[in-house]
Amino acid sequence: MPPAKPIPHCYWVEEGRFLAGEYPRDWQESSSRQKLQAILDAGTTAFVDFRVMSPPLPTSTIIWSSL
């Protein structure tokens, strides 16, 4: 059985090892924190951002405060 998806708009590229999905930050900090915490709880150890948008919402402060 594949691991559960930590957030709705994501998928396991390699089950339990490589997760891909939407940018987890949105305009509400509380929901962003919930999404990021779920991703971290799934075992994520690195984030790669391939978006081409300007300006991005800051995620790094939320991630580091969750650790």
N, C-alpha and C positions, 0 to 999 in steps of 0.2 A: 504494500500500500504506500503510495507516495506521501511525503510529508504534507501537512496542511499548508495552504497559502497564508502567509501572515497578514496580507492586505488583499482586498478584492481584485485590484487591477495589477496582478503580477502572475508570473508562472515560473516553474522550475525548469531551467535549461538543462541542468544536471541535478537530478533529485537529491535534495538535502545538501547540495554543494554550491550551486550557482543559480541565483535568483535574479530574474529580470522583471522590470515593471515600471509603472509610472513614477514620476518624480514625487517623492513622498511629502514635500512641503506644500502647504496651501496658505491661504490668507489667515486662517485661524490657527494660532499657535497651539491651542489645546489639542485639536485634531491632528495637527502635524506631529506633536509629541507622541500621541497614541500610535500613529502609523510607524514612526521611527522606532518606538519602543518594541512594537511587534516585530519589526524587521530585525532589530538587534537580538530579541529573544529567540528568533529563528536561527541564530548563530552567525549572522552577518558580521564579517570582520573588515570589510572594505566597501567603499561606495565609489562608483564610476559614473560620472554625469556626461551623457552624450547630447544633451539638449543644446539647441542653438536658439537662445532667447535672450532678450535684454530688457530690463535687468532681471537677473534671477533673484528669487527670495533666498535669504541666508538660511542655510541648513546647519552649517558647522557648529554654531553655538548650541543648537538644540542637541545635536549628536553628542558633543563633548560633555554637555551637562547631564546626559543620560548615562554616561559610562561610570 
